[in-house]
């Protein structure tokens, strides 16, 4: 079986490493991959967000299964495009991936179905967001609404840091369109745990819990990152 892994980070390297252990897998491609992945797969110079090029490659090379790592191509609809072409692909469809692509949408769904979550407010301009911060005080959490490679959440322990975060996201546009809207969220202190699950839309199979090291420095210091490592 020929497999294509989409992405080029540590997550995709782990996927490639595990897929390589299967006797059913004869060849693995990774787009775009990286230097480490190149030891275990054939790296292809195609961006993870270039859905038409990835689809054309999969059709040309007779890919039997595509596994998608990053969120961006999922929100762009890579799964829908591959399925429409009759190709097997593992990942969330565009409609489901929208929950990952918009923190505001995720919060709306949680509130609609009474799923416990922190109190929040959403804003499309900096002024009202800053007024809200001044009225509610700190600590408080500022989040860019869209995808930001794990860096779009600022846990502000004082009001000025929160205000600076809003300006950075909405005025300086450091996250581009992902900062068109911000979420200002209640600060909650405690251990953070991630529980992921596989689902086909009917059956849900949870994985074991894990904890991510988000901060860039030791002792939970510095800004959030896409992940400095995790343990389970």
N, C-alpha and C positions, 0 to 999 in steps of 0.2 A: 504494500500500500504506500502510495506517495502522499506525503503530508506537507502542507504549507502552514507555517506559523507566522502570524502577522505581528510585528513589533520588533523592538530592538533594545529592550532593557533586561534587568535581572529577572523579572517575572517570566519573560519569554525564554530566557536562558534555562530557567528551571523547567519550563514546559518541554523544551527541546531535549534536555537531559533525560527527562522521564519518558518521553515518547520514544527516544532512541533505545530504551530498554525493552520495548515490545517486539516480540518476534514477528508480529504482523506488519511492522513498519519496515519498508525496504529503503526508503530515501526520504530525507527531510530537507525542505527548503525553509529559509527564514527571510522575511522581507521587512525592514532592511537588514536586520541582524546587527551584530557587532563583532569585535575582534575575538571575544571569548566564545561567542556562539559559533563562529567560523570553525572552531575545532570539532564541532559536533554536527554541523549542518552546512548546506550550501547557501551562503548568503546571497540575496538578490537585491540589486540596487533599485528598489522601488519603495517609495514612502508608504508608511502604514496608513496614510490618509488618502492615498491615490487609489480610490476604489476601482475606477475603470481599468487602470493598469494592472491591478492585482487580479481582477476578474479575467482579463485577457491572458495573463500569465498562467493562471490556474487551468484555463481551457486549453492553452497551448501545450502545457506540460502534463496534462492528464492527471491533475491533482484529485485524489480520492477523498481527502478530508482537509479542510482548512480550520485552524484554531486561532481565534482572535484574542490578543492580549489587551491592547490599549482601549480606553473608553472612546476616544475620538472617532475611529472608524465605525464603531458600533452606533454612535449617535448619528453618524452620516448615513447609516443604512446599508452597511456592507453585507450583513446577513440577509436582508431582503433581496439585494441584488444577486447574490450567489444562489439563493433558493429559487429565484425567478428564472435563473439560467440552468436549473436542475443540478446544482452542485451541492454536495454535503458541506456544511459549515457549522462550527460550534460557537455559539455566542448569542447574545440577546438581540432580538429584532429592534428596529428603530423606535417603535412605540414604547417598548419596555425600557430601552436604553435611555429614553428621555428622562427617566427618574434619576439617573446618574448625571445626566447633562444639565439638569436644572435643580439647584437646591430648593428654590421656591416651589417648584412642582412637587418635589419629594415631601416638603413640609405640608403642602396642601393635602396630599394624599394621606399623610399620617394623621392630620387633624380630622379629615373626613371620616376615617375608619377607626378613630379613637386609639391610635397607636401612640403610646407615651413618647413625648418628645419635648425638648425645651421650648419655652415661650419665645416668640420671635415677631419681627416686623420686617417688611420688605420695602425697598425704596428704589426709585428710578432716577433720583437726582441727589447730589451730595448735600444740599442745604437741609432738607427735612431729615436726612439720616443723621447729620451732625446735631440738629436740634434734639432728636430722639436720644442720642448718646448723652447730651448735657442734662436732659430731663431724668434719665434713668441711672446715670452714673456707671462706675466701673467696680469690679471687673465685668467685662462684657466681651462678646465674640462678634467679630466682623467677618463676613464671608462673601466672596465674589460668587454670584449666582451660577455661572457656567463653569466649564472645565478649566482647571488651572494647574494641571500636573501635580496635584497634591499640595500646592503652595498657596492656594487661595483663601486659607483660613488664618485669621490673625486673632490670637487670644490676647486681648488687651487688658493688662492689669491696672491701667489708669486711663482716664478720659482722653488725655492728649494723644496717647498711642492709638486709641480707637479712632479719633478724629483724623489722625495722620493716615491710618489705614484706609478710611473712606476716601480721602483725597487721592491716595496712591492708586486705588482701584478705579475710582470714577472720574477723576480729573487727569491724572498722569497716564491712565489707561495701560497700566503695566500688564494686564491680562487681556487687553483688547476687548472684543465684544463680550467676553465672559464677565466683564465688569459693567455691563449696561444696567445691571440691577445688583443691589447688595442686600444681604440678609443680616440684620442685627439681631443677635440671639442671646438669650439668657445664659450666663456663665454657670456651668455645673461642674463641681469638683468631684473627682473620684477616678477609679480605674476605668479605662476605655478598653472594650473587648470587641473584636470583630467576629461575626459568625456568618460565613458564606454558605450557600447551598446551591445544589444543582436542581434544575427543574425543567420539565418539558411543557409546563403550563397546567399540568394536572397533578403530577407527583412531585413532592419536594424531598430531597435527600440532603440533610445538613452535613457540613464538614465539621471538624473539631474547631473549637474556639482558638483564636490567636490574638496576640497583642503586638501592635506596630510601634516601632521607635520613630516618632514623627519629628521631634526636634533635632536640629542640626548638630547641637553640641551635647556633651555629657550632662547628667543631672537635670535633664529636661530644660535645657537653656537654649536660647536662640529661636529663630523662626521655624515654622513647620516646613517639612520637605515632602517629597513624594514617598519617603520611607527610607530610614537608615538601617533597616533590618527588622526582623520580626521573630517571635518565638511562639511556640504552641505548647 
